[in-house]
């Protein structure tokens, strides 16, 4: 799965990768290594994050529909007896 990300966001991701490696492993990695890691995450792992986002959006929409159905039910008029 590949997608186009705005260049500034892509650069921000690579900067964060480099910072992570330095902070967690004491390693300084260069732009090329950070780019390879970024590409790996995007191509191999990105689908899991994307699918989770889709599931979250689906759940949110289901809740909105339930709320809408409740609102519509409350608008029904009951015949007087």
LODOPA-749423 format. One record per residue: z, x, y of N, C-alpha, C in turn; residue number from 0; residue in one letter. Coordinates in nm, 3 decimals. Example, Ala and Ser with C-alpha at 12.3 -4.5 7.8 and 13.67 -1.06 7.14 Angstrom:
REM residues 2
     npz     npx     npy    capz    capx    capy     cpz     cpx     cpy   n res
   0.780   1.319  -0.569   0.780   1.230  -0.450   0.780   1.320  -0.330   0   A
   0.708   1.285  -0.225   0.714   1.367  -0.106   0.787   1.290   0.003   1   S
REM end
This chain:
REM residues 81
     npz     npx     npy    capz    capx    capy     cpz     cpx     cpy   n res
   0.000   0.086  -0.116   0.000   0.000   0.000   0.000   0.091   0.123   0   X
  -0.097   0.073   0.205  -0.105   0.152   0.326  -0.126   0.059   0.444   1   X
  -0.069   0.095   0.555  -0.084   0.014   0.675  -0.086   0.105   0.795   2   X
  -0.138   0.055   0.902  -0.145   0.133   1.026  -0.019   0.107   1.108   3   X
   0.046   0.215   1.143   0.164   0.206   1.227   0.128   0.272   1.360   4   X
   0.175   0.218   1.470   0.149   0.285   1.598   0.192   0.431   1.591   5   X
   0.114   0.518   1.651   0.136   0.662   1.642   0.277   0.702   1.685   6   X
   0.328   0.642   1.790   0.463   0.679   1.836   0.568   0.644   1.732   7   X
   0.555   0.529   1.666   0.649   0.492   1.561   0.640   0.588   1.442   8   X
   0.517   0.625   1.408   0.497   0.720   1.298   0.564   0.853   1.332   9   X
   0.548   0.901   1.455   0.611   1.026   1.497   0.763   1.013   1.494  10   X
   0.814   0.898   1.537   0.958   0.874   1.534   1.011   0.881   1.389  11   X
   0.937   0.823   1.297   0.976   0.827   1.155   0.980   0.971   1.105  12   X
   0.879   1.048   1.137   0.874   1.186   1.092   0.985   1.269   1.154  13   X
   1.017   1.242   1.279   1.129   1.313   1.344   1.259   1.280   1.273  14   X
   1.276   1.155   1.236   1.399   1.114   1.167   1.407   1.177   1.028  15   X
   1.293   1.192   0.962   1.290   1.258   0.831   1.336   1.403   0.846  16   X
   1.283   1.471   0.946   1.322   1.610   0.970   1.471   1.620   1.002  17   X
   1.521   1.528   1.083   1.664   1.527   1.117   1.749   1.501   0.993  18   X
   1.705   1.411   0.906   1.777   1.381   0.783   1.789   1.506   0.696  19   X
   1.678   1.574   0.676   1.681   1.693   0.592   1.774   1.799   0.649  20   X
   1.774   1.813   0.780   1.861   1.913   0.842   2.008   1.873   0.829  21   X
   2.037   1.747   0.857   2.175   1.698   0.856   2.232   1.693   0.713  22   X
   2.153   1.643   0.618   2.205   1.620   0.483   2.190   1.739   0.391  23   X
   2.089   1.820   0.415   2.062   1.930   0.322   2.065   2.068   0.388  24   X
   2.081   2.070   0.520   2.082   2.197   0.589   1.946   2.266   0.589  25   X
   1.840   2.188   0.565   1.705   2.243   0.558   1.625   2.203   0.680  26   X
   1.553   2.297   0.735   1.459   2.265   0.841   1.322   2.252   0.776  27   X
   1.261   2.135   0.793   1.127   2.116   0.739   1.032   2.100   0.857  28   X
   0.908   2.135   0.833   0.809   2.128   0.938   0.739   1.994   0.944  29   X
   0.644   1.986   1.037   0.569   1.863   1.056   0.490   1.824   0.932  30   X
   0.430   1.923   0.864   0.349   1.893   0.746   0.435   1.835   0.634  31   X
   0.550   1.895   0.609   0.640   1.844   0.505   0.689   1.704   0.541  32   X
   0.725   1.684   0.668   0.770   1.552   0.710   0.659   1.449   0.695  33   X
   0.535   1.489   0.724   0.422   1.399   0.708   0.401   1.363   0.561  34   X
   0.417   1.460   0.471   0.401   1.432   0.327   0.508   1.336   0.278  35   X
   0.630   1.356   0.324   0.737   1.265   0.285   0.711   1.125   0.341  36   X
   0.668   1.120   0.467   0.634   0.991   0.529   0.527   0.920   0.448  37   X
   0.421   0.993   0.412   0.311   0.934   0.334   0.360   0.884   0.199  38   X
   0.447   0.962   0.134   0.502   0.921   0.006   0.581   0.791   0.019  39   X
   0.670   0.787   0.117   0.751   0.666   0.136   0.661   0.547   0.164  40   X
   0.563   0.566   0.251   0.473   0.457   0.287   0.394   0.408   0.166  41   X
   0.336   0.499   0.091   0.246   0.460  -0.018   0.319   0.418  -0.145  42   X
   0.429   0.485  -0.176   0.497   0.460  -0.303   0.616   0.365  -0.292  43   X
   0.682   0.363  -0.179   0.803   0.283  -0.165   0.789   0.169  -0.066  44   X
   0.692   0.179   0.022   0.674   0.080   0.127   0.664  -0.063   0.077  45   X
   0.600  -0.080  -0.039   0.582  -0.215  -0.092   0.715  -0.283  -0.122  46   X
   0.815  -0.205  -0.161   0.945  -0.266  -0.191   1.011  -0.319  -0.064  47   X
   1.002  -0.240   0.043   1.058  -0.284   0.172   0.978  -0.403   0.226  48   X
   0.847  -0.397   0.212   0.762  -0.506   0.259   0.795  -0.635   0.184  49   X
   0.802  -0.625   0.052   0.830  -0.744  -0.029   0.969  -0.801   0.003  50   X
   1.066  -0.714   0.029   1.199  -0.762   0.067   1.192  -0.838   0.199  51   X
   1.112  -0.787   0.292   1.093  -0.855   0.419   1.028  -0.992   0.401  52   X
   0.930  -0.999   0.311   0.865  -1.127   0.283   0.966  -1.225   0.224  53   X
   1.047  -1.178   0.129   1.148  -1.265   0.068   1.250  -1.312   0.172  54   X
   1.291  -1.222   0.260   1.385  -1.261   0.366   1.323  -1.366   0.457  55   X
   1.197  -1.346   0.494   1.128  -1.443   0.580   1.114  -1.577   0.509  56   X
   1.085  -1.572   0.380   1.072  -1.695   0.301   1.204  -1.771   0.300  57   X
   1.314  -1.699   0.277   1.446  -1.763   0.276   1.481  -1.824   0.411  58   X
   1.447  -1.751   0.517   1.475  -1.803   0.651   1.392  -1.929   0.677  59   X
   1.267  -1.929   0.636   1.182  -2.047   0.656   1.233  -2.166   0.574  60   X
   1.280  -2.138   0.452   1.335  -2.247   0.370   1.456  -2.308   0.438  61   X
   1.543  -2.225   0.497   1.659  -2.277   0.567   1.618  -2.359   0.690  62   X
   1.516  -2.313   0.760   1.467  -2.386   0.878   1.410  -2.522   0.834  63   X
   1.339  -2.525   0.721   1.284  -2.652   0.672   1.394  -2.749   0.632  64   X
   1.498  -2.697   0.567   1.611  -2.782   0.529   1.674  -2.841   0.656  65   X
   1.693  -2.756   0.755   1.751  -2.802   0.881   1.661  -2.906   0.947  66   X
   1.531  -2.883   0.944   1.436  -2.978   1.002   1.441  -3.111   0.928  67   X
   1.447  -3.106   0.794   1.456  -3.229   0.715   1.584  -3.306   0.751  68   X
   1.694  -3.235   0.767   1.820  -3.300   0.804   1.809  -3.364   0.942  69   X
   1.747  -3.292   1.035   1.729  -3.347   1.170   1.642  -3.472   1.166  70   X
   1.536  -3.467   1.088   1.447  -3.583   1.078   1.518  -3.701   1.011  71   X
   1.596  -3.674   0.908   1.671  -3.781   0.842   1.768  -3.847   0.941  72   X
   1.828  -3.768   1.028   1.924  -3.823   1.124   1.855  -3.913   1.226  73   X
   1.725  -3.904   1.239   1.651  -3.987   1.334   1.613  -4.124   1.275  74   X
   1.625  -4.138   1.144   1.590  -4.264   1.080   1.681  -4.375   1.130  75   X
   1.621  -4.488   1.143   1.698  -4.607   1.184   1.731  -4.690   1.062  76   X
   1.853  -4.738   1.061   1.900  -4.819   0.949   1.890  -4.965   0.992  77   X
   1.832  -5.050   0.906   1.821  -5.192   0.942   1.960  -5.257   0.954  78   X
   1.973  -5.345   1.051   2.099  -5.416   1.071   2.106  -5.529   0.969  79   X
   2.222  -5.562   0.925   2.239  -5.671   0.829   2.309  -5.785   0.890  80   X
REM end
